[in-house]
């Protein structure tokens, strides 16, 4: 998000949601936290509900916001790796809290947790 758009925000929660609020952004941050470095194909496998177009768009937005760094290797076929930046690492406590809350919510609902390994 650029400074002009940031100036239009009304509160800090809105700023956080502006950066992390995309459909798969929090999941991307969580997966990169768990695995440190992931290739694009690994992210696709880890987030199968995301279309290739949506995953690519979310990664570009996270990169533009300084949350994710992308490294492209000049090989055939192209190899692209993603990792959290220093700024991205500051979101880890937020997504950890979201994960913890989600595990408790599945317990509250009395249904099996689909991601107990997180």
MARPA-676878 format. One line per field, with one value per atom (N, C-alpha, C): chain; residue number from 1; atom name; x, y, z. Coordinates in nm, 3 decimals. Example, Ala and Ser with C-alpha at 12.3 -4.5 7.8 and 13.67 -1.06 7.14 Angstrom:
2
c: (A, A, A, A, A, A)
k: (1, 1, 1, 2, 2, 2)
a: (N, CA, C, N, CA, C)
u: (1.319, 1.230, 1.320, 1.285, 1.367, 1.290)
v: (-0.569, -0.450, -0.330, -0.225, -0.106, 0.003)
w: (0.780, 0.780, 0.780, 0.708, 0.714, 0.787)
This chain:
118
c: (A, A, A, A, A, A, A, A, A, A, A, A, A, A, A, A, A, A, A, A, A, A, A, A, A, A, A, A, A, A, A, A, A, A, A, A, A, A, A, A, A, A, A, A, A, A, A, A, A, A, A, A, A, A, A, A, A, A, A, A, A, A, A, A, A, A, A, A, A, A, A, A, A, A, A, A, A, A, A, A, A, A, A, A, A, A, A, A, A, A, A, A, A, A, A, A, A, A, A, A, A, A, A, A, A, A, A, A, A, A, A, A, A, A, A, A, A, A, A, A, A, A, A, A, A, A, A, A, A, A, A, A, A, A, A, A, A, A, A, A, A, A, A, A, A, A, A, A, A, A, A, A, A, A, A, A, A, A, A, A, A, A, A, A, A, A, A, A, A, A, A, A, A, A, A, A, A, A, A, A, A, A, A, A, A, A, A, A, A, A, A, A, A, A, A, A, A, A, A, A, A, A, A, A, A, A, A, A, A, A, A, A, A, A, A, A, A, A, A, A, A, A, A, A, A, A, A, A, A, A, A, A, A, A, A, A, A, A, A, A, A, A, A, A, A, A, A, A, A, A, A, A, A, A, A, A, A, A, A, A, A, A, A, A, A, A, A, A, A, A, A, A, A, A, A, A, A, A, A, A, A, A, A, A, A, A, A, A, A, A, A, A, A, A, A, A, A, A, A, A, A, A, A, A, A, A, A, A, A, A, A, A, A, A, A, A, A, A, A, A, A, A, A, A, A, A, A, A, A, A, A, A, A, A, A, A, A, A, A, A, A, A, A, A, A, A, A, A, A, A, A, A, A, A)
k: (1, 1, 1, 2, 2, 2, 3, 3, 3, 4, 4, 4, 5, 5, 5, 6, 6, 6, 7, 7, 7, 8, 8, 8, 9, 9, 9, 10, 10, 10, 11, 11, 11, 12, 12, 12, 13, 13, 13, 14, 14, 14, 15, 15, 15, 16, 16, 16, 17, 17, 17, 18, 18, 18, 19, 19, 19, 20, 20, 20, 21, 21, 21, 22, 22, 22, 23, 23, 23, 24, 24, 24, 25, 25, 25, 26, 26, 26, 27, 27, 27, 28, 28, 28, 29, 29, 29, 30, 30, 30, 31, 31, 31, 32, 32, 32, 33, 33, 33, 34, 34, 34, 35, 35, 35, 36, 36, 36, 37, 37, 37, 38, 38, 38, 39, 39, 39, 40, 40, 40, 41, 41, 41, 42, 42, 42, 43, 43, 43, 44, 44, 44, 45, 45, 45, 46, 46, 46, 47, 47, 47, 48, 48, 48, 49, 49, 49, 50, 50, 50, 51, 51, 51, 52, 52, 52, 53, 53, 53, 54, 54, 54, 55, 55, 55, 56, 56, 56, 57, 57, 57, 58, 58, 58, 59, 59, 59, 60, 60, 60, 61, 61, 61, 62, 62, 62, 63, 63, 63, 64, 64, 64, 65, 65, 65, 66, 66, 66, 67, 67, 67, 68, 68, 68, 69, 69, 69, 70, 70, 70, 71, 71, 71, 72, 72, 72, 73, 73, 73, 74, 74, 74, 75, 75, 75, 76, 76, 76, 77, 77, 77, 78, 78, 78, 79, 79, 79, 80, 80, 80, 81, 81, 81, 82, 82, 82, 83, 83, 83, 84, 84, 84, 85, 85, 85, 86, 86, 86, 87, 87, 87, 88, 88, 88, 89, 89, 89, 90, 90, 90, 91, 91, 91, 92, 92, 92, 93, 93, 93, 94, 94, 94, 95, 95, 95, 96, 96, 96, 97, 97, 97, 98, 98, 98, 99, 99, 99, 100, 100, 100, 101, 101, 101, 102, 102, 102, 103, 103, 103, 104, 104, 104, 105, 105, 105, 106, 106, 106, 107, 107, 107, 108, 108, 108, 109, 109, 109, 110, 110, 110, 111, 111, 111, 112, 112, 112, 113, 113, 113, 114, 114, 114, 115, 115, 115, 116, 116, 116, 117, 117, 117, 118, 118, 118)
a: (N, CA, C, N, CA, C, N, CA, C, N, CA, C, N, CA, C, N, CA, C, N, CA, C, N, CA, C, N, CA, C, N, CA, C, N, CA, C, N, CA, C, N, CA, C, N, CA, C, N, CA, C, N, CA, C, N, CA, C, N, CA, C, N, CA, C, N, CA, C, N, CA, C, N, CA, C, N, CA, C, N, CA, C, N, CA, C, N, CA, C, N, CA, C, N, CA, C, N, CA, C, N, CA, C, N, CA, C, N, CA, C, N, CA, C, N, CA, C, N, CA, C, N, CA, C, N, CA, C, N, CA, C, N, CA, C, N, CA, C, N, CA, C, N, CA, C, N, CA, C, N, CA, C, N, CA, C, N, CA, C, N, CA, C, N, CA, C, N, CA, C, N, CA, C, N, CA, C, N, CA, C, N, CA, C, N, CA, C, N, CA, C, N, CA, C, N, CA, C, N, CA, C, N, CA, C, N, CA, C, N, CA, C, N, CA, C, N, CA, C, N, CA, C, N, CA, C, N, CA, C, N, CA, C, N, CA, C, N, CA, C, N, CA, C, N, CA, C, N, CA, C, N, CA, C, N, CA, C, N, CA, C, N, CA, C, N, CA, C, N, CA, C, N, CA, C, N, CA, C, N, CA, C, N, CA, C, N, CA, C, N, CA, C, N, CA, C, N, CA, C, N, CA, C, N, CA, C, N, CA, C, N, CA, C, N, CA, C, N, CA, C, N, CA, C, N, CA, C, N, CA, C, N, CA, C, N, CA, C, N, CA, C, N, CA, C, N, CA, C, N, CA, C, N, CA, C, N, CA, C, N, CA, C, N, CA, C, N, CA, C, N, CA, C, N, CA, C, N, CA, C, N, CA, C, N, CA, C, N, CA, C, N, CA, C, N, CA, C, N, CA, C, N, CA, C, N, CA, C, N, CA, C)
u: (0.085, 0.000, 0.090, 0.055, 0.137, 0.094, 0.175, 0.150, 0.017, -0.017, -0.142, -0.262, -0.264, -0.373, -0.370, -0.251, -0.238, -0.295, -0.281, -0.334, -0.487, -0.551, -0.697, -0.754, -0.667, -0.713, -0.753, -0.846, -0.901, -0.849, -0.791, -0.739, -0.636, -0.567, -0.460, -0.513, -0.631, -0.689, -0.717, -0.765, -0.791, -0.661, -0.552, -0.422, -0.378, -0.397, -0.359, -0.442, -0.572, -0.659, -0.625, -0.587, -0.549, -0.431, -0.339, -0.221, -0.247, -0.316, -0.330, -0.468, -0.558, -0.697, -0.735, -0.644, -0.679, -0.722, -0.792, -0.851, -0.751, -0.629, -0.531, -0.404, -0.399, -0.277, -0.234, -0.325, -0.288, -0.238, -0.300, -0.258, -0.118, -0.091, 0.042, 0.146, 0.117, 0.210, 0.232, 0.125, 0.135, 0.222, 0.197, 0.275, 0.422, 0.450, 0.590, 0.657, 0.579, 0.634, 0.670, 0.582, 0.606, 0.721, 0.734, 0.830, 0.948, 0.952, 1.059, 1.071, 1.103, 1.114, 1.026, 0.947, 0.862, 0.866, 0.867, 0.855, 0.708, 0.682, 0.545, 0.462, 0.518, 0.445, 0.415, 0.505, 0.480, 0.366, 0.362, 0.251, 0.119, 0.120, -0.002, -0.051, 0.040, 0.002, -0.045, 0.017, -0.017, -0.150, -0.191, -0.315, -0.397, -0.446, -0.512, -0.641, -0.703, -0.828, -0.805, -0.682, -0.649, -0.622, -0.685, -0.655, -0.515, -0.454, -0.321, -0.322, -0.426, -0.436, -0.447, -0.531, -0.551, -0.425, -0.360, -0.237, -0.130, -0.115, -0.017, -0.047, -0.173, -0.213, -0.185, -0.219, -0.198, -0.048, 0.033, 0.178, 0.235, 0.187, 0.233, 0.198, 0.076, 0.035, 0.119, 0.144, 0.228, 0.370, 0.419, 0.553, 0.554, 0.452, 0.444, 0.436, 0.373, 0.361, 0.483, 0.583, 0.705, 0.694, 0.595, 0.571, 0.645, 0.651, 0.711, 0.819, 0.928, 1.029, 1.026, 1.056, 1.052, 1.189, 1.239, 1.369, 1.348, 1.385, 1.370, 1.507, 1.519, 1.644, 1.638, 1.743, 1.743, 1.775, 1.682, 1.699, 1.574, 1.584, 1.470, 1.435, 1.311, 1.204, 1.235, 1.173, 1.201, 1.173, 1.258, 1.243, 1.223, 1.113, 1.082, 1.063, 1.129, 1.116, 1.060, 0.978, 0.919, 0.957, 0.974, 1.002, 0.946, 0.927, 0.884, 1.001, 0.973, 1.073, 1.077, 1.166, 1.171, 1.036, 0.979, 0.846, 0.741, 0.751, 0.657, 0.663, 0.783, 0.799, 0.720, 0.697, 0.622, 0.475, 0.428, 0.290, 0.273, 0.382, 0.375, 0.294, 0.312, 0.228, 0.078, 0.044, -0.096, -0.152, -0.082, -0.133, -0.124, -0.030, -0.025, -0.148, -0.185, -0.306, -0.429, -0.432, -0.544, -0.551, -0.437, -0.432, -0.480, -0.431, -0.472, -0.623, -0.675, -0.819, -0.897, -0.848, -0.915, -0.920, -0.810, -0.809, -0.914, -0.920, -1.019, -1.161, -1.179, -1.312, -1.361, -1.272, -1.312, -1.354, -1.280, -1.319, -1.457, -1.479, -1.607, -1.721, -1.697, -1.799, -1.816, -1.717, -1.723, -1.699, -1.619, -1.587, -1.436, -1.394, -1.251, -1.176, -1.062, -0.975, -0.909, -0.935, -0.876, -0.727, -0.672, -0.529, -0.464, -0.469, -0.414, -0.263, -0.195, -0.048, 0.002, -0.084, -0.042, -0.015)
v: (-0.116, 0.000, 0.123, 0.219, 0.339, 0.437, 0.539, 0.637, 0.711, 0.737, 0.808, 0.727, 0.597, 0.511, 0.497, 0.489, 0.475, 0.597, 0.714, 0.837, 0.837, 0.755, 0.748, 0.654, 0.580, 0.486, 0.562, 0.505, 0.571, 0.519, 0.398, 0.346, 0.237, 0.197, 0.098, -0.040, -0.076, -0.206, -0.207, -0.096, -0.085, -0.100, -0.045, -0.058, -0.204, -0.273, -0.415, -0.496, -0.471, -0.543, -0.509, -0.386, -0.346, -0.428, -0.462, -0.539, -0.689, -0.735, -0.880, -0.933, -0.846, -0.885, -0.950, -0.975, -1.045, -1.187, -1.248, -1.379, -1.484, -1.482, -1.583, -1.525, -1.396, -1.334, -1.386, -1.398, -1.449, -1.593, -1.671, -1.811, -1.815, -1.728, -1.723, -1.687, -1.586, -1.546, -1.663, -1.732, -1.846, -1.957, -1.993, -2.100, -2.062, -1.936, -1.894, -1.890, -1.861, -1.868, -2.012, -2.106, -2.247, -2.307, -2.271, -2.337, -2.248, -2.124, -2.028, -1.985, -2.076, -2.047, -2.146, -2.093, -2.182, -2.139, -2.238, -2.210, -2.189, -2.126, -2.099, -2.229, -2.333, -2.460, -2.520, -2.499, -2.548, -2.470, -2.340, -2.260, -2.304, -2.335, -2.383, -2.512, -2.603, -2.729, -2.707, -2.611, -2.583, -2.510, -2.439, -2.362, -2.402, -2.526, -2.576, -2.503, -2.437, -2.366, -2.236, -2.189, -2.065, -2.098, -2.023, -2.039, -1.983, -2.024, -1.975, -1.823, -1.771, -1.626, -1.552, -1.604, -1.538, -1.547, -1.663, -1.679, -1.583, -1.575, -1.485, -1.340, -1.302, -1.165, -1.133, -1.225, -1.203, -1.193, -1.276, -1.270, -1.136, -1.089, -0.960, -0.846, -0.850, -0.746, -0.752, -0.872, -0.886, -0.838, -0.865, -0.819, -0.665, -0.607, -0.461, -0.394, -0.461, -0.406, -0.436, -0.503, -0.530, -0.643, -0.730, -0.841, -0.967, -0.986, -1.105, -1.061, -1.136, -1.112, -1.227, -1.195, -1.293, -1.299, -1.420, -1.438, -1.527, -1.473, -1.545, -1.593, -1.723, -1.781, -1.794, -1.751, -1.756, -1.897, -1.987, -2.124, -2.162, -2.272, -2.322, -2.458, -2.480, -2.380, -2.282, -2.164, -2.062, -2.114, -2.075, -2.114, -1.985, -1.979, -1.861, -1.904, -1.834, -1.862, -1.740, -1.768, -1.662, -1.682, -1.572, -1.576, -1.449, -1.453, -1.333, -1.237, -1.111, -1.008, -0.981, -0.894, -0.854, -0.794, -0.712, -0.653, -0.764, -0.861, -0.973, -1.055, -1.069, -1.143, -1.079, -0.948, -0.881, -0.922, -0.985, -1.032, -1.172, -1.240, -1.377, -1.387, -1.298, -1.309, -1.295, -1.216, -1.198, -1.326, -1.385, -1.507, -1.626, -1.623, -1.728, -1.719, -1.598, -1.580, -1.624, -1.595, -1.639, -1.791, -1.857, -2.002, -2.061, -2.007, -2.055, -2.040, -1.924, -1.899, -1.999, -2.025, -2.120, -2.260, -2.306, -2.439, -2.445, -2.342, -2.338, -2.332, -2.263, -2.252, -2.388, -2.465, -2.599, -2.683, -2.671, -2.743, -2.697, -2.567, -2.511, -2.566, -2.577, -2.629, -2.780, -2.845, -2.990, -3.065, -3.006, -3.073, -3.095, -3.195, -3.223, -3.104, -3.079, -2.969, -3.017, -2.949, -2.993, -2.966, -2.890, -2.859, -2.869, -2.986, -2.999, -2.984, -2.997, -2.989, -2.845, -2.747, -2.606, -2.566)
w: (0.000, 0.000, 0.000, -0.081, -0.085, 0.024, 0.043, 0.150, 0.130, 0.006, -0.021, 0.029, -0.003, 0.044, 0.196, 0.252, 0.397, 0.469, 0.410, 0.472, 0.477, 0.395, 0.392, 0.498, 0.566, 0.668, 0.794, 0.869, 0.986, 1.119, 1.120, 1.246, 1.219, 1.325, 1.313, 1.273, 1.320, 1.282, 1.132, 1.081, 0.937, 0.859, 0.910, 0.845, 0.841, 0.952, 0.958, 0.859, 0.855, 0.764, 0.619, 0.593, 0.457, 0.406, 0.495, 0.456, 0.462, 0.563, 0.588, 0.549, 0.509, 0.491, 0.360, 0.270, 0.147, 0.177, 0.084, 0.108, 0.158, 0.107, 0.146, 0.209, 0.231, 0.280, 0.416, 0.510, 0.643, 0.633, 0.545, 0.527, 0.466, 0.370, 0.309, 0.415, 0.495, 0.601, 0.697, 0.734, 0.826, 0.767, 0.642, 0.579, 0.566, 0.529, 0.518, 0.655, 0.758, 0.895, 0.930, 0.897, 0.931, 0.851, 0.724, 0.636, 0.596, 0.639, 0.615, 0.468, 0.380, 0.237, 0.163, 0.070, -0.010, -0.155, -0.242, -0.385, -0.416, -0.530, -0.569, -0.573, -0.630, -0.641, -0.502, -0.407, -0.270, -0.205, -0.231, -0.178, -0.240, -0.369, -0.435, -0.370, -0.339, -0.275, -0.132, -0.064, 0.076, 0.090, -0.016, -0.014, -0.138, -0.141, -0.263, -0.298, -0.202, -0.230, -0.307, -0.315, -0.387, -0.534, -0.622, -0.764, -0.789, -0.898, -0.933, -0.948, -1.009, -1.030, -0.896, -0.807, -0.677, -0.592, -0.591, -0.513, -0.564, -0.694, -0.753, -0.717, -0.725, -0.691, -0.545, -0.456, -0.313, -0.282, -0.346, -0.327, -0.376, -0.489, -0.542, -0.446, -0.390, -0.296, -0.168, -0.118, 0.002, -0.025, -0.145, -0.182, -0.190, -0.252, -0.264, -0.128, -0.031, 0.104, 0.192, 0.135, 0.210, 0.309, 0.293, 0.386, 0.339, 0.209, 0.149, 0.051, 0.049, -0.054, -0.153, -0.276, -0.385, -0.448, -0.464, -0.529, -0.651, -0.766, -0.892, -0.937, -0.960, -1.008, -1.160, -1.229, -1.376, -1.429, -1.408, -1.455, -1.536, -1.609, -1.685, -1.628, -1.583, -1.571, -1.457, -1.462, -1.359, -1.218, -1.127, -0.988, -0.908, -0.835, -0.754, -0.610, -0.520, -0.377, -0.305, -0.204, -0.123, 0.022, 0.094, 0.237, 0.299, 0.430, 0.501, 0.515, 0.499, 0.524, 0.675, 0.714, 0.855, 0.897, 0.810, 0.837, 0.844, 0.755, 0.754, 0.882, 0.938, 1.063, 1.177, 1.168, 1.275, 1.275, 1.167, 1.160, 1.221, 1.248, 1.299, 1.429, 1.527, 1.647, 1.617, 1.517, 1.480, 1.420, 1.324, 1.262, 1.358, 1.451, 1.554, 1.643, 1.681, 1.761, 1.682, 1.553, 1.470, 1.464, 1.452, 1.449, 1.582, 1.691, 1.824, 1.842, 1.804, 1.816, 1.732, 1.610, 1.521, 1.577, 1.637, 1.700, 1.811, 1.893, 2.001, 1.947, 1.836, 1.778, 1.727, 1.666, 1.622, 1.743, 1.854, 1.977, 2.024, 2.025, 2.067, 1.981, 1.850, 1.759, 1.771, 1.832, 1.848, 1.719, 1.630, 1.505, 1.496, 1.420, 1.409, 1.349, 1.404, 1.356, 1.226, 1.112, 0.987, 0.975, 1.067, 1.060, 1.198, 1.261, 1.395, 1.401, 1.285, 1.285, 1.294, 1.273, 1.280, 1.423)
